[in-house]
Amino acid sequence: MRRVVLMAIVAGIIFLAGCKKEDSTVSGTTFADDLAFLKDHADVIVLSDSTGKSQVAVIAAMQGRIMTSSANGPEGLSFGWINRELIASGKIQQHINVFGGEDRFWLGPEGGQFSIFFKKGVEFDLEHWFTPAAIDTEPFELVSSTENSAVFKKDMELENYSETIFKLRADRTVKVLEKAEAVEKLGVTPGDEVKLVAFESKNRITNTGEEAWAKETGALSIWILGMFNPSPATTIVIPYKASPVRIGGPIVNDAYFGKVPAERLVVGMGVLFFSGDGKYRSKIGIPPRRARPVCGSYDAVNKVLTIVQYNKPANAQDYVNSMWEIQDEPYKGDVVNSYNDGPAEPGGKPLGPFYELETSSPAAVMDPNFYIEHTHRTFHLQGKEADLEPIAKATLGVTIAEIKAALKQ
């Protein structure tokens, strides 16, 4: 009898250990923890859906940036990457202030003769690269807010590498989607056990100057970037339009910071896989002829499927080129980009680390008082892989198993 009891106790211990091991796969901080930290350093606007489960934290002083989100209220996993060290320091960095955030407003192009990050005549290198203050450190004005949305604006003046002056106004609305709206946009209904948060930013830039923005002197684009927590088991997934290269042109630009090693970038039929481990500085881009209006990632540690949607005008082909060089084709840029952080040089420190999912509007060639708009929408779905499977297949065109196997993680 004593032996039976002892065996039962041992079995119970093994069972509990197994449960503990399963629970320990979930890493990262809670939304409540990140929110408390942010509130210690800035005025934070918390938006939510009607249930209170879907929440986002937004900061007007950081360009109306969506810093992070939760699919399960305050105790849910915090999905955005936040640079606590930099924010807590209160110091302003010279080249860029990498505060983090899941949806931040930027403008392109970054490189080339029409760049707004480099001054006339300098080398295209990190030493001479400076993020314009209007999209880095200057606050946006909060125009209005409700329980689930907030509206911001910012007037700014920028100068590009070719010394063209741009006067413009940025208008930005961020919103948390109700589940019914999120399901409609997603095009597939998650199971009841799947936790979901969905939010979007609608962004507009208006030419408030007296001169037209022309291709000959440079044009701007709206550029939205989402920064997320990396892991060795995170894979970025970007569907693309498949066709022979002689017809559709190059599939991916992987030369931004040097060619990406084959083990970090796998190009399949109609979809590519890119490492989001935060350990190797690299960037890829998808050109207009190849880009689809969706991209995403899968975090196999936390069982989080992230989907990003954006509006892509059907006939638009002119996108600003952000390559760090004088360009032969300054409007042959990319629509979708992804960046994986890592040291810029051996032995150096990464910016984060983090990884990014980025989308851009076409080049804004327009007369005074005209505007261009760009919508960027993010979904986080967390649950069992069996429940995430149909969502991944419907949105990204691949299974969870295919995502996990692509980079042999």
C-alpha positions as CSV (number, residue, x, y, z in Angstrom):
1,M,0.0,0.0,0.0
2,R,2.8,2.3,0.9
3,R,4.5,1.6,-2.4
4,V,1.3,2.5,-4.3
5,V,1.0,5.7,-2.4
6,L,4.6,6.6,-3.1
7,M,4.2,5.8,-6.8
8,A,1.2,8.1,-6.9
9,I,3.1,10.9,-5.2
10,V,6.0,10.5,-7.7
11,A,3.5,10.5,-10.6
12,G,1.9,13.6,-9.3
13,I,5.2,15.4,-9.0
14,I,6.1,14.4,-12.6
15,F,2.7,15.6,-13.8
16,L,3.1,19.0,-12.0
17,A,6.7,19.3,-13.3
18,G,5.4,18.7,-16.8
19,C,2.7,21.4,-16.2
20,K,5.3,23.8,-14.9
21,K,7.5,23.2,-17.9
22,E,4.6,23.9,-20.2
23,D,3.8,27.1,-18.4
24,S,7.4,28.2,-18.4
25,T,7.4,28.4,-22.2
26,V,5.5,31.7,-22.0
27,S,8.0,34.5,-21.7
28,G,7.8,38.2,-21.6
29,T,6.2,40.9,-19.4
30,T,2.5,41.5,-18.8
31,F,0.7,44.5,-20.3
32,A,0.2,45.8,-16.7
33,D,3.9,45.7,-16.0
34,D,4.8,47.6,-19.2
35,L,2.0,50.1,-18.7
36,A,3.2,50.9,-15.2
37,F,6.7,51.5,-16.5
38,L,5.5,53.7,-19.3
39,K,3.3,55.8,-16.9
40,D,6.4,56.5,-14.8
41,H,8.0,58.3,-17.7
42,A,5.2,59.7,-20.0
43,D,1.5,60.5,-20.3
44,V,-0.1,57.3,-21.6
45,I,-3.4,56.9,-23.3
46,V,-4.9,53.5,-22.8
47,L,-7.5,52.5,-25.5
48,S,-9.6,49.3,-25.4
49,D,-12.5,47.5,-27.0
50,S,-15.8,47.2,-25.2
51,T,-14.8,44.0,-23.3
52,G,-11.6,45.5,-21.9
53,K,-9.6,42.5,-23.0
54,S,-8.1,44.2,-26.1
55,Q,-6.0,47.1,-24.9
56,V,-3.2,49.3,-26.4
57,A,-1.0,51.9,-24.8
58,V,-0.4,55.1,-26.9
59,I,2.0,58.0,-26.2
60,A,1.4,61.4,-27.9
61,A,4.9,62.6,-27.0
62,M,6.3,59.8,-29.1
63,Q,4.5,60.8,-32.3
64,G,1.2,59.1,-31.2
65,R,3.0,55.8,-31.1
66,I,1.3,52.6,-30.2
67,M,3.8,51.3,-27.7
68,T,2.3,47.9,-26.8
69,S,-0.9,45.9,-26.6
70,S,-2.6,43.0,-24.9
71,A,-5.2,40.4,-25.9
72,N,-6.1,39.6,-22.3
73,G,-6.5,42.8,-20.4
74,P,-3.8,44.0,-17.9
75,E,-2.5,40.5,-17.2
76,G,-2.1,39.5,-20.8
77,L,1.2,39.2,-22.6
78,S,2.7,42.6,-23.7
79,F,3.3,42.3,-27.4
80,G,5.3,45.4,-28.2
81,W,9.1,45.8,-27.7
82,I,9.9,48.7,-25.4
83,N,13.3,50.1,-24.8
84,R,13.2,50.5,-21.1
85,E,16.8,51.4,-20.7
86,L,16.6,54.4,-23.1
87,I,13.2,55.6,-21.8
88,A,14.2,55.4,-18.2
89,S,17.5,57.3,-18.9
90,G,15.6,60.4,-20.1
91,K,18.5,61.0,-22.4
92,I,18.2,62.0,-26.1
93,Q,20.4,60.0,-28.5
94,Q,22.1,61.7,-31.4
95,H,21.2,59.5,-34.4
96,I,17.9,57.8,-33.4
97,N,15.9,57.3,-30.3
98,V,14.8,53.7,-30.4
99,F,12.0,53.9,-27.9
100,G,10.2,50.9,-29.3
101,G,6.5,50.5,-30.1
102,E,4.3,48.4,-32.2
103,D,3.2,51.1,-34.7
104,R,5.3,54.2,-35.1
105,F,4.9,56.9,-37.7
106,W,7.9,57.5,-39.9
107,L,8.6,59.0,-43.3
108,G,10.8,57.8,-46.2
109,P,13.0,57.7,-48.0
110,E,15.9,56.8,-45.7
111,G,18.7,56.7,-48.2
112,G,19.6,58.1,-51.7
113,Q,19.6,61.5,-53.2
114,F,16.1,62.3,-51.8
115,S,16.8,61.0,-48.3
116,I,15.5,63.0,-45.3
117,F,18.0,61.2,-43.0
118,F,21.2,62.4,-44.7
119,K,22.5,65.9,-45.4
120,K,23.8,67.0,-48.8
121,G,27.1,65.5,-49.8
122,V,27.8,63.3,-46.8
123,E,28.7,59.6,-46.9
124,F,25.8,57.1,-46.5
125,D,27.0,55.6,-43.3
126,L,25.9,55.4,-39.6
127,E,28.1,58.3,-38.7
128,H,26.1,60.7,-41.0
129,W,22.6,59.1,-40.5
130,F,20.2,61.2,-38.4
131,T,16.5,60.6,-37.9
132,P,14.5,63.9,-38.3
133,A,13.4,65.2,-34.9
134,A,9.8,65.5,-36.1
135,I,9.5,61.8,-36.4
136,D,11.9,60.9,-33.6
137,T,11.7,63.2,-30.5
138,E,9.1,65.8,-31.1
139,P,5.6,65.2,-29.8
140,F,2.4,65.0,-31.8
141,E,-0.6,67.0,-30.6
142,L,-3.6,65.0,-29.2
143,V,-6.6,66.3,-31.1
144,S,-9.3,64.1,-29.5
145,S,-9.8,60.7,-28.0
146,T,-12.5,58.2,-27.1
147,E,-12.4,54.8,-25.3
148,N,-11.2,53.0,-28.4
149,S,-9.5,55.7,-30.5
150,A,-7.2,58.7,-30.5
151,V,-6.5,61.4,-33.1
152,F,-3.1,63.2,-33.4
153,K,-1.6,65.9,-35.7
154,K,1.8,67.4,-36.4
155,D,3.0,70.2,-38.6
156,M,6.6,69.8,-39.8
157,E,9.2,71.0,-42.2
158,L,11.9,68.7,-43.6
159,E,14.8,69.0,-46.0
160,N,16.1,66.2,-48.1
161,Y,19.6,65.3,-49.4
162,S,19.0,67.3,-52.6
163,E,18.0,70.3,-50.4
164,T,14.3,70.3,-51.3
165,I,12.1,71.7,-48.5
166,F,8.9,69.9,-47.6
167,K,6.2,71.6,-45.5
168,L,3.5,69.1,-44.4
169,R,1.0,68.2,-41.9
170,A,0.7,64.6,-40.5
171,D,-2.7,63.4,-39.3
172,R,-2.9,60.1,-37.4
173,T,-5.8,58.1,-36.0
174,V,-5.2,55.0,-33.9
175,K,-8.0,52.6,-33.0
176,V,-8.7,49.4,-31.3
177,L,-11.0,47.1,-33.3
178,E,-14.0,45.3,-31.8
179,K,-13.8,41.5,-32.3
180,A,-16.5,41.5,-35.0
181,E,-14.7,44.1,-37.0
182,A,-11.3,42.4,-36.5
183,V,-12.8,39.1,-37.7
184,E,-14.2,40.8,-40.8
185,K,-10.9,42.4,-41.6
186,L,-9.0,39.2,-40.9
187,G,-11.3,37.1,-43.1
188,V,-11.3,34.1,-40.8
189,T,-13.0,33.5,-37.4
190,P,-10.7,32.4,-34.6
191,G,-11.8,29.7,-32.2
192,D,-13.2,30.7,-28.8
193,E,-9.9,29.8,-27.0
194,V,-7.8,32.1,-29.1
195,K,-7.0,35.5,-27.5
196,L,-7.1,38.3,-30.0
197,V,-6.2,42.0,-30.1
198,A,-6.5,44.1,-33.3
199,F,-5.7,47.7,-33.8
200,E,-4.9,50.1,-36.7
201,S,-3.4,53.4,-37.5
202,K,-4.8,55.6,-40.3
203,N,-2.1,58.0,-41.4
204,R,-2.2,61.0,-43.7
205,I,0.3,63.6,-44.9
206,T,-0.8,66.8,-46.6
207,N,1.4,69.1,-48.7
208,T,1.0,72.4,-46.8
209,G,3.7,74.2,-48.8
210,E,3.4,76.4,-51.9
211,E,5.4,74.0,-54.2
212,A,4.4,70.7,-55.7
213,W,6.3,67.5,-54.6
214,A,7.9,66.3,-57.8
215,K,9.8,63.1,-58.7
216,E,12.7,65.3,-60.0
217,T,13.3,66.9,-56.6
218,G,12.1,64.2,-54.3
219,A,8.9,62.9,-52.7
220,L,8.0,61.5,-49.3
221,S,6.2,58.3,-48.3
222,I,4.3,57.3,-45.1
223,W,6.3,54.5,-43.4
224,I,4.8,52.6,-40.5
225,L,7.0,50.3,-38.4
226,G,6.1,47.8,-35.8
227,M,8.8,46.6,-33.3
228,F,8.4,43.3,-31.5
229,N,10.2,41.1,-29.1
230,P,12.5,38.6,-30.8
231,S,13.2,35.0,-29.9
232,P,15.2,32.1,-31.3
233,A,11.9,30.6,-32.3
234,T,10.4,33.6,-34.1
235,T,9.9,33.5,-37.8
236,I,8.8,36.4,-40.1
237,V,6.5,35.3,-42.9
238,I,5.9,37.4,-46.0
239,P,3.6,36.1,-48.8
240,Y,4.5,37.4,-52.3
241,K,3.1,37.1,-55.8
242,A,4.8,34.2,-57.4
243,S,5.9,34.3,-61.1
244,P,9.1,33.8,-63.0
245,V,11.7,36.5,-62.3
246,R,11.7,37.4,-66.0
247,I,8.1,38.4,-65.7
248,G,7.7,39.6,-62.1
249,G,11.2,40.9,-61.4
250,P,13.3,40.2,-58.3
251,I,11.4,38.6,-55.4
252,V,13.2,40.2,-52.5
253,N,15.9,42.8,-51.8
254,D,18.2,41.4,-49.2
255,A,21.1,43.7,-49.7
256,Y,20.3,46.6,-47.3
257,F,23.0,45.7,-44.8
258,G,24.8,43.0,-46.8
259,K,23.3,39.8,-48.3
260,V,21.3,37.8,-45.8
261,P,22.8,34.3,-45.1
262,A,20.7,31.4,-46.6
263,E,20.0,29.9,-43.2
264,R,18.3,33.2,-42.2
265,L,16.2,33.8,-45.3
266,V,14.3,31.0,-47.2
267,V,12.4,31.9,-50.3
268,G,9.6,29.4,-51.0
269,M,7.0,29.3,-53.6
270,G,4.8,32.3,-52.9
271,V,6.1,32.9,-49.4
272,L,9.4,33.7,-47.7
273,F,10.7,33.1,-44.2
274,F,13.1,35.4,-42.4
275,S,14.6,35.0,-38.9
276,G,13.3,37.3,-36.1
277,D,15.8,36.2,-33.5
278,G,17.3,39.7,-32.9
279,K,20.8,38.3,-33.3
280,Y,21.9,39.3,-36.8
281,R,21.5,42.8,-38.3
282,S,19.7,42.3,-41.6
283,K,16.8,43.7,-43.6
284,I,14.7,42.6,-46.5
285,G,12.2,44.3,-48.8
286,I,9.4,43.2,-51.2
287,P,8.9,45.4,-54.4
288,P,5.4,46.5,-55.6
289,R,5.0,43.8,-58.3
290,R,5.6,41.1,-55.7
291,A,4.0,42.6,-52.6
292,R,0.7,41.3,-51.1
293,P,-1.2,43.5,-48.6
294,V,-0.3,41.2,-45.7
295,C,2.7,39.9,-43.8
296,G,3.3,38.4,-40.3
297,S,5.3,36.4,-37.9
298,Y,5.0,33.5,-35.6
299,D,6.5,33.3,-32.1
300,A,6.7,29.5,-31.3
301,V,7.7,30.2,-27.7
302,N,4.6,32.2,-26.7
303,K,2.3,30.7,-29.4
304,V,1.6,34.1,-30.9
305,L,0.6,34.6,-34.5
306,T,1.0,38.2,-35.7
307,I,-0.7,39.5,-38.8
308,V,-0.1,42.9,-40.4
309,Q,-2.4,44.3,-43.1
310,Y,-2.0,47.5,-45.1
311,N,-3.7,49.3,-48.0
312,K,-1.8,48.9,-51.3
313,P,-3.2,50.9,-54.2
314,A,-3.8,48.6,-57.2
315,N,-1.8,50.4,-59.8
316,A,0.9,52.1,-57.7
317,Q,4.5,51.3,-58.8
318,D,6.5,54.3,-57.5
319,Y,7.8,53.6,-54.0
320,V,10.7,55.6,-52.5
321,N,14.0,53.8,-52.5
322,S,15.7,53.7,-49.1
323,M,19.0,52.1,-50.1
324,W,22.0,53.9,-48.6
325,E,23.5,55.1,-51.9
326,I,23.0,57.5,-54.8
327,Q,20.4,55.7,-56.7
328,D,19.8,55.1,-60.4
329,E,16.2,54.3,-59.7
330,P,15.0,56.4,-56.7
331,Y,11.4,55.2,-57.1
332,K,12.1,51.5,-57.3
333,G,11.7,51.0,-53.6
334,D,10.0,48.4,-51.5
335,V,6.4,48.2,-50.1
336,V,6.9,45.7,-47.3
337,N,10.1,45.5,-45.2
338,S,11.3,43.5,-42.3
339,Y,14.3,44.2,-40.1
340,N,16.0,41.8,-37.7
341,D,18.2,43.6,-35.2
342,G,21.7,42.7,-34.2
343,P,25.2,44.2,-33.7
344,A,26.2,46.6,-36.5
345,E,29.8,45.3,-36.2
346,P,31.4,42.2,-34.5
347,G,31.4,42.6,-30.7
348,G,29.1,45.6,-30.9
349,K,25.7,46.1,-29.2
350,P,22.4,45.8,-31.0
351,L,19.9,48.7,-31.0
352,G,17.4,46.5,-29.2
353,P,17.3,43.7,-29.9
354,F,13.9,43.5,-31.7
355,Y,12.5,42.7,-35.1
356,E,10.2,44.9,-37.3
357,L,7.4,44.5,-39.7
358,E,7.1,47.6,-41.9
359,T,4.8,48.9,-44.6
360,S,4.9,52.0,-46.8
361,S,2.7,54.1,-48.9
362,P,3.5,55.0,-52.5
363,A,5.7,58.1,-53.2
364,A,3.6,61.2,-52.5
365,V,4.0,63.1,-55.8
366,M,1.3,65.8,-55.3
367,D,0.4,69.5,-55.5
368,P,-0.1,71.8,-52.6
369,N,-3.1,71.0,-50.3
370,F,-3.2,67.4,-51.7
371,Y,-2.7,64.4,-49.4
372,I,-1.9,60.7,-49.3
373,E,-3.2,58.2,-46.8
374,H,-1.8,54.9,-45.5
375,T,-3.5,52.4,-43.2
376,H,-1.5,49.8,-41.2
377,R,-3.4,47.2,-39.2
378,T,-2.0,44.7,-36.6
379,F,-3.5,41.5,-35.2
380,H,-2.1,39.4,-32.4
381,L,-3.6,35.9,-31.9
382,Q,-2.5,33.7,-29.0
383,G,-3.5,30.2,-28.4
384,K,-2.9,26.5,-29.1
385,E,-1.2,25.8,-32.4
386,A,-4.1,23.7,-33.5
387,D,-6.4,26.7,-33.1
388,L,-3.9,29.0,-34.8
389,E,-3.4,26.7,-37.7
390,P,-6.5,27.7,-39.8
391,I,-5.8,31.4,-39.2
392,A,-2.2,31.1,-40.5
393,K,-3.3,29.1,-43.5
394,A,-6.1,31.6,-44.4
395,T,-4.0,34.7,-44.0
396,L,-0.4,33.8,-44.8
397,G,-1.0,30.7,-46.9
398,V,1.2,28.4,-44.8
399,T,0.7,26.1,-41.8
400,I,2.3,26.6,-38.4
401,A,4.3,23.4,-39.0
402,E,5.7,24.9,-42.2
403,I,6.6,28.1,-40.5
404,K,8.4,26.3,-37.7
405,A,10.3,24.1,-40.1
406,A,11.3,26.7,-42.6
407,L,14.4,27.9,-40.8
408,K,15.0,24.7,-38.8
409,Q,14.4,26.4,-35.5
